Amino acid sequence: MITDVPIWLAEETGARALALPNESPESVLDLARRFPGASLVVVAEDNEGIWPEVATTDPTGQSCFQRVDLAGSDPTLAGLVVFRITCR
């Protein structure tokens, strides 16, 4: 997974996490290609960078990042936005 909160998420879930660069969806796709297990982008809703908004405004973001509905999930995840990477 690629996230803006890699240390917190790894500690809370035990999952391995890569740091989300404050870059375009194309750059994030390139990162995901280099690390094949990275199929999700997890970002705080109030991130001060370009994410999560760029996933809904950029053409590559719109076509390659599918938002995952977290309704009813673990309250620990409140305030996080999750995207499934659909392009490789």
Secondary structure, DSSP 8 states (H G I E B T S, - for coil): -EES-HHHHHHHH----EE--SS-HHHHHHHHHHSTT--EEEEETT-SSSTTTHHHHSHHHHHHEEEE--TTS-GGGTTEEEEEE---
